[in-house]
Amino acid sequence: MSTHKETTDAADLARNWRLEGGLGFLLRLLEARYDLLYQDLTGQSDITPRQFGVLIALYQDGPLTPSALAERISSDRNTLSEMLKRMAARKLISKRSNSEDRRSIQVQITAKGENALLDVVPAAAELQNALLAPLSKEDRAHFLKCMLTIAKTAAGGS
């Protein structure tokens, strides 16, 4: 049960809260801006930003186990598993037995997946520049470093 002081403190916080200064609000706006730019610049409704992450990881790192891929793109295994099923059905990726451990599989990018990725990469680079355009070069680097620090801390549970 909350005390009168706690209720008063909460009421004061609520009265003075600046929605535009709230992290959740700003992250949602930034994500909406990113999604809109992604669709506009890439012309994609076929490959989502998360699928782009899977394809670029597989393109750069070669075949990976689902566990290694989940860690590489900072995704939980269940979400990734469903995404991989959809991507395999569309022949963007393929799955094969893991020669190093027969109990697991490896996921690899297909030729169709590679073509789709290479079609999107230039627009993805343009998207990052467009999204960060309001910031100076120094502020861009600092902004990305701060985001990475927060994301890594949150992912590590610290």
C-alpha positions as CSV (number, residue, x, y, z in Angstrom):
1,M,0.0,0.0,0.0
2,S,1.5,3.4,-1.0
3,T,1.8,6.2,1.5
4,H,0.4,9.7,1.1
5,K,4.0,10.9,0.4
6,E,4.6,8.3,-2.3
7,T,1.2,9.2,-3.9
8,T,2.1,12.9,-3.8
9,D,5.6,12.2,-5.2
10,A,4.1,10.2,-8.0
11,A,1.5,12.9,-8.8
12,D,4.3,15.5,-8.9
13,L,6.3,13.3,-11.2
14,A,3.3,12.8,-13.5
15,R,2.4,16.5,-13.6
16,N,6.0,17.5,-14.5
17,W,6.8,14.6,-16.8
18,R,8.0,15.6,-20.3
19,L,6.8,13.0,-22.7
20,E,9.3,14.2,-25.2
21,G,12.1,13.5,-22.7
22,G,10.9,9.9,-22.0
23,L,13.2,7.2,-23.3
24,G,10.4,4.9,-24.3
25,F,8.6,7.6,-26.2
26,L,11.7,8.6,-28.0
27,L,12.7,5.1,-28.9
28,R,9.2,4.5,-30.3
29,L,9.5,7.6,-32.4
30,L,12.9,6.7,-33.6
31,E,11.8,3.2,-34.5
32,A,8.8,4.5,-36.4
33,R,11.1,6.9,-38.3
34,Y,13.6,4.1,-39.0
35,D,10.8,1.8,-40.3
36,L,9.4,4.5,-42.6
37,L,12.8,5.3,-44.0
38,Y,13.6,1.6,-44.4
39,Q,10.5,1.1,-46.5
40,D,10.9,4.3,-48.4
41,L,14.6,3.9,-49.2
42,T,14.8,0.2,-49.8
43,G,11.5,-0.2,-51.4
44,Q,11.2,-3.3,-49.3
45,S,8.2,-4.9,-47.7
46,D,9.7,-8.2,-48.5
47,I,12.8,-8.2,-46.2
48,T,12.2,-6.7,-42.8
49,P,15.0,-4.9,-40.9
50,R,15.4,-8.0,-38.7
51,Q,15.7,-10.3,-41.6
52,F,18.2,-7.9,-43.1
53,G,20.2,-8.5,-39.9
54,V,20.0,-12.2,-40.3
55,L,21.1,-12.0,-44.0
56,I,24.0,-9.7,-43.3
57,A,25.3,-11.8,-40.4
58,L,25.2,-15.0,-42.6
59,Y,26.8,-13.1,-45.5
60,Q,29.6,-11.9,-43.3
61,D,30.1,-14.8,-41.0
62,G,29.1,-17.8,-43.2
63,P,27.0,-20.7,-41.9
64,L,26.0,-20.4,-38.2
65,T,24.1,-22.5,-35.8
66,P,20.8,-20.9,-34.7
67,S,22.4,-20.3,-31.2
68,A,25.4,-18.5,-32.7
69,L,23.2,-16.5,-35.1
70,A,20.8,-15.5,-32.2
71,E,23.8,-14.2,-30.2
72,R,25.3,-12.5,-33.3
73,I,22.1,-10.5,-34.0
74,S,21.0,-10.2,-30.3
75,S,17.8,-12.0,-30.8
76,D,16.0,-14.6,-28.6
77,R,16.0,-18.1,-30.0
78,N,12.2,-18.4,-30.2
79,T,11.8,-15.2,-32.2
80,L,14.7,-16.2,-34.5
81,S,13.3,-19.7,-35.0
82,E,10.0,-18.4,-36.3
83,M,11.8,-15.9,-38.5
84,L,14.1,-18.6,-39.9
85,K,11.1,-20.7,-40.8
86,R,9.6,-17.9,-42.8
87,M,13.0,-17.1,-44.5
88,A,13.6,-20.7,-45.4
89,A,10.1,-21.0,-46.9
90,R,11.0,-18.0,-49.1
91,K,14.4,-19.6,-49.9
92,L,16.4,-16.7,-48.5
93,I,18.3,-19.1,-46.2
94,S,18.8,-22.9,-46.0
95,K,19.4,-25.2,-43.2
96,R,21.7,-28.2,-43.2
97,S,23.2,-30.6,-40.7
98,N,26.1,-29.2,-38.7
99,S,29.2,-31.3,-39.6
100,E,30.8,-30.4,-36.3
101,D,27.8,-31.4,-34.2
102,R,25.2,-33.7,-35.7
103,R,22.7,-32.7,-32.9
104,S,22.4,-29.2,-34.4
105,I,21.9,-27.5,-37.7
106,Q,23.6,-24.7,-39.5
107,V,21.9,-21.8,-41.3
108,Q,23.3,-20.3,-44.4
109,I,22.4,-17.6,-46.9
110,T,21.2,-18.9,-50.3
111,A,21.9,-17.3,-53.6
112,K,18.4,-15.8,-53.6
113,G,19.1,-14.4,-50.1
114,E,22.4,-13.0,-51.2
115,N,20.8,-11.2,-54.2
116,A,18.1,-9.8,-52.0
117,L,20.6,-8.6,-49.4
118,L,22.9,-7.0,-52.0
119,D,19.9,-5.2,-53.5
120,V,19.1,-3.7,-50.1
121,V,22.6,-2.9,-48.8
122,P,23.1,0.5,-50.6
123,A,19.7,1.8,-49.4
124,A,20.4,0.5,-45.9
125,A,23.6,2.6,-45.9
126,E,21.7,5.6,-47.2
127,L,19.1,5.0,-44.5
128,Q,21.7,5.3,-41.7
129,N,23.0,8.6,-43.2
130,A,19.4,9.9,-43.6
131,L,18.4,9.0,-40.1
132,L,21.6,10.5,-38.5
133,A,21.6,13.6,-40.9
134,P,20.4,16.1,-38.2
135,L,23.6,15.2,-36.1
136,S,27.1,16.4,-36.7
137,K,29.7,13.8,-37.5
138,E,31.0,13.8,-33.9
139,D,27.5,13.6,-32.5
140,R,26.7,10.7,-34.8
141,A,29.6,8.7,-33.5
142,H,28.8,9.6,-29.9
143,F,25.1,8.8,-30.3
144,L,25.8,5.4,-31.8
145,K,28.4,4.7,-29.0
146,C,25.9,5.6,-26.3
147,M,23.2,3.5,-27.9
148,L,25.6,0.5,-28.1
149,T,26.6,1.0,-24.5
150,I,23.0,0.9,-23.3
151,A,22.1,-2.0,-25.6
152,K,25.0,-4.1,-24.5
153,T,24.4,-3.4,-20.8
154,A,20.7,-4.2,-21.2
155,A,21.5,-7.4,-23.1
156,G,24.0,-8.5,-20.5
157,G,21.6,-8.0,-17.7
158,S,24.0,-5.7,-15.8
